[in-house]
Amino acid sequence: MRVLTQFARPGLRLAEPVTTVDGVPVLGRGTVLSRRHLRTLYDAGVRVVTVDDEPDMSPWEGVLEPDAFLAALEARFEPVAADRRMTALKDAVREVYLEFLAALPDTAERG
């Protein structure tokens, strides 16, 4: 599961190694995150990490792939599809999320 570093918490285990945007290793695969690790990630500018699936994490804490996000967004707005204001809101949410994903550095995006 990919999560924003700001939502990562102590006890989560990294599913992939973490590097900076420059390719400098920060933490290895299998590292169980501590507060010190989270501070290191923050200081290194890492915005997204990939962690082992955690049943206590809410779906909104994850960084969804575009196809999964778009499908969930369509399903969420289906009941109000006839309301053009809600359609405009859905379109705005879609654009903001896709821009957010595009702004993630490749190395941080993969964890």
DRENROVO-164168 format. One record per residue: chain; x, y, z of N, C-alpha, C in turn. Coordinates in steps of 0.1 Angstrom, whole numbers, plus 5000, padded with zeros to 4 digits. Example, Ala and Ser with C-alpha at 12.3 -4.5 7.8 and 13.67 -1.06 7.14 Angstrom:
<pts>
<kette = A; nu = 5132; nv = 4943; nw = 5078; cau = 5123; cav = 4955; caw = 5078; cu = 5132; cv = 4967; cw = 5078>
<kette = A; nu = 5128; nv = 4978; nw = 5071; cau = 5137; cav = 4989; caw = 5071; cu = 5129; cv = 5000; cw = 5079>
</pts>
This chain:
<pts>
<kette = A; nu = 5009; nv = 4988; nw = 5000; cau = 5000; cav = 5000; caw = 5000; cu = 5009; cv = 5012; cw = 5000>
<kette = A; nu = 5006; nv = 5021; nw = 4991; cau = 5014; cav = 5034; caw = 4991; cu = 5006; cv = 5044; cw = 5000>
<kette = A; nu = 5014; nv = 5051; nw = 5008; cau = 5008; cav = 5061; caw = 5017; cu = 5016; cv = 5073; cw = 5017>
<kette = A; nu = 5010; nv = 5084; nw = 5019; cau = 5017; cav = 5097; caw = 5021; cu = 5025; cv = 5096; cw = 5034>
<kette = A; nu = 5037; nv = 5101; nw = 5033; cau = 5046; cav = 5100; caw = 5045; cu = 5040; cv = 5107; cw = 5057>
<kette = A; nu = 5032; nv = 5117; nw = 5055; cau = 5025; cav = 5124; caw = 5066; cu = 5015; cv = 5115; cw = 5073>
<kette = A; nu = 5010; nv = 5105; nw = 5066; cau = 5001; cav = 5095; caw = 5073; cu = 5007; cv = 5082; cw = 5078>
<kette = A; nu = 5020; nv = 5081; nw = 5074; cau = 5027; cav = 5069; caw = 5079; cu = 5029; cv = 5070; cw = 5094>
<kette = A; nu = 5029; nv = 5059; nw = 5101; cau = 5031; cav = 5059; caw = 5115; cu = 5040; cv = 5048; cw = 5120>
<kette = A; nu = 5045; nv = 5050; nw = 5132; cau = 5054; cav = 5040; caw = 5137; cu = 5048; cv = 5026; cw = 5137>
<kette = A; nu = 5056; nv = 5016; nw = 5134; cau = 5051; cav = 5002; caw = 5134; cu = 5048; cv = 4997; cw = 5120>
<kette = A; nu = 5046; nv = 5006; nw = 5110; cau = 5044; cav = 5001; caw = 5096; cu = 5057; cv = 4996; cw = 5091>
<kette = A; nu = 5056; nv = 4986; nw = 5082; cau = 5068; cav = 4980; caw = 5077; cu = 5069; cv = 4983; cw = 5062>
<kette = A; nu = 5081; nv = 4988; nw = 5058; cau = 5083; cav = 4992; caw = 5044; cu = 5083; cv = 4980; cw = 5035>
<kette = A; nu = 5075; nv = 4980; nw = 5024; cau = 5074; cav = 4970; caw = 5014; cu = 5084; cv = 4971; cw = 5003>
<kette = A; nu = 5090; nv = 4983; nw = 5002; cau = 5100; cav = 4986; caw = 4992; cu = 5110; cv = 4996; cw = 4998>
<kette = A; nu = 5123; nv = 4995; nw = 4993; cau = 5132; cav = 5005; caw = 4998; cu = 5128; cv = 5019; cw = 4995>
<kette = A; nu = 5134; nv = 5029; nw = 5003; cau = 5131; cav = 5043; caw = 5000; cu = 5143; cv = 5050; cw = 4997>
<kette = A; nu = 5143; nv = 5058; nw = 4986; cau = 5154; cav = 5066; caw = 4982; cu = 5149; cv = 5080; cw = 4980>
<kette = A; nu = 5159; nv = 5090; nw = 4980; cau = 5155; cav = 5103; caw = 4977; cu = 5153; cv = 5105; cw = 4962>
<kette = A; nu = 5149; nv = 5117; nw = 4958; cau = 5147; cav = 5119; caw = 4944; cu = 5160; cv = 5118; cw = 4936>
<kette = A; nu = 5171; nv = 5120; nw = 4943; cau = 5185; cav = 5119; caw = 4937; cu = 5190; cv = 5104; cw = 4937>
<kette = A; nu = 5182; nv = 5095; nw = 4943; cau = 5186; cav = 5081; caw = 4943; cu = 5194; cv = 5077; cw = 4955>
<kette = A; nu = 5195; nv = 5085; nw = 4965; cau = 5203; cav = 5082; caw = 4977; cu = 5194; cv = 5073; cw = 4986>
<kette = A; nu = 5199; nv = 5061; nw = 4989; cau = 5191; cav = 5053; caw = 4998; cu = 5188; cv = 5059; cw = 5012>
<kette = A; nu = 5176; nv = 5058; nw = 5016; cau = 5172; cav = 5063; caw = 5029; cu = 5169; cv = 5052; cw = 5039>
<kette = A; nu = 5160; nv = 5043; nw = 5035; cau = 5156; cav = 5032; caw = 5044; cu = 5154; cv = 5019; cw = 5035>
<kette = A; nu = 5157; nv = 5008; nw = 5041; cau = 5156; cav = 4995; caw = 5033; cu = 5143; cv = 4989; cw = 5034>
<kette = A; nu = 5140; nv = 4980; nw = 5025; cau = 5128; cav = 4972; caw = 5025; cu = 5128; cv = 4964; cw = 5038>
<kette = A; nu = 5116; nv = 4963; nw = 5044; cau = 5115; cav = 4955; caw = 5057; cu = 5117; cv = 4964; cw = 5069>
<kette = A; nu = 5121; nv = 4976; nw = 5068; cau = 5123; cav = 4985; caw = 5079; cu = 5110; cv = 4987; cw = 5086>
<kette = A; nu = 5109; nv = 4985; nw = 5099; cau = 5097; cav = 4988; caw = 5107; cu = 5099; cv = 5003; cw = 5111>
<kette = A; nu = 5090; nv = 5011; nw = 5107; cau = 5091; cav = 5026; caw = 5109; cu = 5090; cv = 5029; cw = 5124>
<kette = A; nu = 5099; nv = 5038; nw = 5128; cau = 5098; cav = 5044; caw = 5141; cu = 5097; cv = 5059; cw = 5139>
<kette = A; nu = 5095; nv = 5066; nw = 5150; cau = 5094; cav = 5081; caw = 5149; cu = 5107; cv = 5087; cw = 5143>
<kette = A; nu = 5118; nv = 5081; nw = 5146; cau = 5131; cav = 5086; caw = 5141; cu = 5131; cv = 5084; cw = 5125>
<kette = A; nu = 5126; nv = 5072; nw = 5121; cau = 5126; cav = 5070; caw = 5107; cu = 5116; cv = 5080; cw = 5100>
<kette = A; nu = 5105; nv = 5082; nw = 5106; cau = 5095; cav = 5092; caw = 5100; cu = 5101; cv = 5106; cw = 5098>
<kette = A; nu = 5109; nv = 5110; nw = 5108; cau = 5116; cav = 5123; caw = 5108; cu = 5126; cv = 5123; cw = 5097>
<kette = A; nu = 5133; nv = 5112; nw = 5095; cau = 5143; cav = 5110; caw = 5084; cu = 5137; cv = 5112; cw = 5071>
<kette = A; nu = 5125; nv = 5105; nw = 5069; cau = 5118; cav = 5106; caw = 5056; cu = 5114; cv = 5120; cw = 5054>
<kette = A; nu = 5108; nv = 5126; nw = 5064; cau = 5104; cav = 5140; caw = 5062; cu = 5116; cv = 5149; cw = 5059>
<kette = A; nu = 5127; nv = 5148; nw = 5066; cau = 5139; cav = 5156; caw = 5063; cu = 5144; cv = 5154; cw = 5049>
<kette = A; nu = 5143; nv = 5141; nw = 5044; cau = 5148; cav = 5138; caw = 5030; cu = 5138; cv = 5142; cw = 5019>
<kette = A; nu = 5126; nv = 5147; nw = 5023; cau = 5117; cav = 5152; caw = 5013; cu = 5109; cv = 5140; cw = 5007>
<kette = A; nu = 5109; nv = 5129; nw = 5013; cau = 5101; cav = 5117; caw = 5007; cu = 5087; cv = 5119; cw = 5010>
<kette = A; nu = 5078; nv = 5120; nw = 5000; cau = 5064; cav = 5123; caw = 5002; cu = 5055; cv = 5110; cw = 5002>
<kette = A; nu = 5060; nv = 5099; nw = 4996; cau = 5052; cav = 5087; caw = 4996; cu = 5061; cv = 5075; cw = 4998>
<kette = A; nu = 5056; nv = 5066; nw = 5006; cau = 5063; cav = 5053; caw = 5009; cu = 5053; cv = 5041; cw = 5006>
<kette = A; nu = 5059; nv = 5030; nw = 5003; cau = 5051; cav = 5018; caw = 5001; cu = 5053; cv = 5009; cw = 5013>
<kette = A; nu = 5042; nv = 5006; nw = 5020; cau = 5043; cav = 4998; caw = 5032; cu = 5035; cv = 4985; cw = 5030>
<kette = A; nu = 5038; nv = 4975; nw = 5038; cau = 5030; cav = 4963; caw = 5038; cu = 5015; cv = 4966; cw = 5041>
<kette = A; nu = 5006; nv = 4958; nw = 5036; cau = 4992; cav = 4961; caw = 5039; cu = 4990; cv = 4961; cw = 5054>
<kette = A; nu = 4982; nv = 4971; nw = 5058; cau = 4980; cav = 4972; caw = 5072; cu = 4964; cv = 4973; cw = 5074>
<kette = A; nu = 4958; nv = 4964; nw = 5081; cau = 4944; cav = 4964; caw = 5082; cu = 4938; cv = 4976; cw = 5090>
<kette = A; nu = 4947; nv = 4982; nw = 5098; cau = 4942; cav = 4993; caw = 5106; cu = 4942; cv = 5007; cw = 5098>
<kette = A; nu = 4947; nv = 5006; nw = 5086; cau = 4948; cav = 5019; caw = 5078; cu = 4935; cv = 5020; cw = 5070>
<kette = A; nu = 4930; nv = 5032; nw = 5070; cau = 4918; cav = 5036; caw = 5062; cu = 4922; cv = 5037; cw = 5048>
<kette = A; nu = 4912; nv = 5034; nw = 5039; cau = 4915; cav = 5036; caw = 5024; cu = 4919; cv = 5050; cw = 5020>
<kette = A; nu = 4914; nv = 5060; nw = 5027; cau = 4917; cav = 5074; caw = 5023; cu = 4932; cv = 5077; cw = 5027>
<kette = A; nu = 4939; nv = 5069; nw = 5035; cau = 4953; cav = 5071; caw = 5038; cu = 4962; cv = 5067; cw = 5027>
<kette = A; nu = 4957; nv = 5059; nw = 5018; cau = 4965; cav = 5054; caw = 5007; cu = 4966; cv = 5063; cw = 4996>
<kette = A; nu = 4976; nv = 5061; nw = 4987; cau = 4977; cav = 5069; caw = 4975; cu = 4973; cv = 5059; cw = 4964>
<kette = A; nu = 4961; nv = 5061; nw = 4959; cau = 4956; cav = 5052; caw = 4949; cu = 4962; cv = 5054; cw = 4935>
<kette = A; nu = 4964; nv = 5044; nw = 4927; cau = 4968; cav = 5045; caw = 4913; cu = 4956; cv = 5052; cw = 4906>
<kette = A; nu = 4960; nv = 5059; nw = 4895; cau = 4949; cav = 5067; caw = 4888; cu = 4937; cv = 5059; cw = 4884>
<kette = A; nu = 4938; nv = 5047; nw = 4879; cau = 4926; cav = 5040; caw = 4875; cu = 4917; cv = 5036; cw = 4887>
<kette = A; nu = 4923; nv = 5032; nw = 4898; cau = 4916; cav = 5029; caw = 4910; cu = 4909; cv = 5041; cw = 4916>
<kette = A; nu = 4916; nv = 5052; nw = 4916; cau = 4911; cav = 5065; caw = 4921; cu = 4899; cv = 5069; cw = 4912>
<kette = A; nu = 4900; nv = 5069; nw = 4899; cau = 4890; cav = 5074; caw = 4890; cu = 4877; cv = 5065; cw = 4891>
<kette = A; nu = 4879; nv = 5052; nw = 4893; cau = 4868; cav = 5043; caw = 4894; cu = 4860; cv = 5046; cw = 4907>
<kette = A; nu = 4868; nv = 5048; nw = 4918; cau = 4862; cav = 5051; caw = 4931; cu = 4855; cv = 5064; cw = 4931>
<kette = A; nu = 4861; nv = 5074; nw = 4924; cau = 4854; cav = 5087; caw = 4923; cu = 4841; cv = 5086; cw = 4915>
<kette = A; nu = 4841; nv = 5079; nw = 4904; cau = 4829; cav = 5077; caw = 4896; cu = 4818; cv = 5071; cw = 4905>
<kette = A; nu = 4822; nv = 5060; nw = 4912; cau = 4812; cav = 5053; caw = 4920; cu = 4806; cv = 5062; cw = 4931>
<kette = A; nu = 4815; nv = 5070; nw = 4937; cau = 4811; cav = 5079; caw = 4948; cu = 4801; cv = 5090; cw = 4943>
<kette = A; nu = 4803; nv = 5095; nw = 4931; cau = 4794; cav = 5106; caw = 4926; cu = 4783; cv = 5100; cw = 4917>
<kette = A; nu = 4782; nv = 5087; nw = 4915; cau = 4771; cav = 5082; caw = 4907; cu = 4757; cv = 5086; cw = 4912>
<kette = A; nu = 4754; nv = 5086; nw = 4925; cau = 4741; cav = 5089; caw = 4930; cu = 4737; cv = 5104; cw = 4927>
<kette = A; nu = 4747; nv = 5112; nw = 4924; cau = 4743; cav = 5126; caw = 4921; cu = 4748; cv = 5131; cw = 4907>
<kette = A; nu = 4748; nv = 5121; nw = 4898; cau = 4753; cav = 5123; caw = 4885; cu = 4745; cv = 5134; cw = 4877>
<kette = A; nu = 4732; nv = 5135; nw = 4881; cau = 4723; cav = 5145; caw = 4874; cu = 4726; cv = 5159; cw = 4878>
<kette = A; nu = 4732; nv = 5161; nw = 4890; cau = 4735; cav = 5174; caw = 4895; cu = 4748; cv = 5180; cw = 4889>
<kette = A; nu = 4746; nv = 5190; nw = 4881; cau = 4758; cav = 5195; caw = 4874; cu = 4768; cv = 5202; cw = 4883>
<kette = A; nu = 4763; nv = 5207; nw = 4895; cau = 4773; cav = 5212; caw = 4905; cu = 4782; cv = 5201; cw = 4911>
<kette = A; nu = 4775; nv = 5190; nw = 4913; cau = 4783; cav = 5178; caw = 4918; cu = 4792; cv = 5173; cw = 4908>
<kette = A; nu = 4788; nv = 5173; nw = 4895; cau = 4797; cav = 5169; caw = 4884; cu = 4809; cv = 5178; cw = 4883>
<kette = A; nu = 4807; nv = 5191; nw = 4885; cau = 4818; cav = 5201; caw = 4885; cu = 4827; cv = 5198; cw = 4896>
<kette = A; nu = 4822; nv = 5195; nw = 4908; cau = 4830; cav = 5191; caw = 4920; cu = 4838; cv = 5179; cw = 4917>
<kette = A; nu = 4832; nv = 5169; nw = 4911; cau = 4839; cav = 5156; caw = 4908; cu = 4850; cv = 5159; cw = 4898>
<kette = A; nu = 4848; nv = 5167; nw = 4888; cau = 4858; cav = 5170; caw = 4879; cu = 4870; cv = 5177; cw = 4885>
<kette = A; nu = 4867; nv = 5187; nw = 4894; cau = 4877; cav = 5194; caw = 4901; cu = 4886; cv = 5184; cw = 4910>
<kette = A; nu = 4879; nv = 5176; nw = 4917; cau = 4886; cav = 5166; caw = 4926; cu = 4895; cv = 5157; cw = 4917>
<kette = A; nu = 4890; nv = 5153; nw = 4906; cau = 4898; cav = 5144; caw = 4897; cu = 4911; cv = 5152; cw = 4892>
<kette = A; nu = 4909; nv = 5164; nw = 4888; cau = 4920; cav = 5172; caw = 4883; cu = 4931; cv = 5174; cw = 4894>
<kette = A; nu = 4926; nv = 5178; nw = 4906; cau = 4936; cav = 5180; caw = 4917; cu = 4944; cv = 5167; cw = 4920>
<kette = A; nu = 4937; nv = 5156; nw = 4921; cau = 4944; cav = 5144; caw = 4924; cu = 4954; cv = 5140; cw = 4913>
<kette = A; nu = 4950; nv = 5141; nw = 4901; cau = 4959; cav = 5137; caw = 4890; cu = 4971; cv = 5146; cw = 4890>
<kette = A; nu = 4969; nv = 5159; nw = 4893; cau = 4980; cav = 5169; caw = 4893; cu = 4989; cv = 5165; cw = 4905>
<kette = A; nu = 4983; nv = 5161; nw = 4916; cau = 4991; cav = 5157; caw = 4928; cu = 5000; cv = 5145; cw = 4924>
<kette = A; nu = 4994; nv = 5135; nw = 4917; cau = 5002; cav = 5123; caw = 4913; cu = 5013; cv = 5127; cw = 4904>
<kette = A; nu = 5010; nv = 5136; nw = 4894; cau = 5020; cav = 5140; caw = 4885; cu = 5032; cv = 5147; cw = 4891>
<kette = A; nu = 5029; nv = 5154; nw = 4903; cau = 5040; cav = 5162; caw = 4909; cu = 5049; cv = 5153; cw = 4918>
<kette = A; nu = 5045; nv = 5141; nw = 4921; cau = 5053; cav = 5132; caw = 4929; cu = 5066; cv = 5128; cw = 4922>
<kette = A; nu = 5077; nv = 5129; nw = 4928; cau = 5090; cav = 5124; caw = 4922; cu = 5088; cv = 5109; cw = 4920>
<kette = A; nu = 5094; nv = 5104; nw = 4909; cau = 5093; cav = 5090; caw = 4905; cu = 5098; cv = 5081; cw = 4916>
<kette = A; nu = 5109; nv = 5084; nw = 4922; cau = 5115; cav = 5075; caw = 4932; cu = 5106; cv = 5075; cw = 4945>
<kette = A; nu = 5101; nv = 5087; nw = 4949; cau = 5093; cav = 5087; caw = 4961; cu = 5079; cv = 5081; cw = 4958>
<kette = A; nu = 5074; nv = 5082; nw = 4945; cau = 5062; cav = 5076; caw = 4942; cu = 5062; cv = 5061; cw = 4943>
<kette = A; nu = 5073; nv = 5055; nw = 4940; cau = 5075; cav = 5040; caw = 4941; cu = 5078; cv = 5036; cw = 4955>
<kette = A; nu = 5081; nv = 5046; nw = 4964; cau = 5084; cav = 5042; caw = 4978; cu = 5098; cv = 5044; cw = 4980>
</pts>
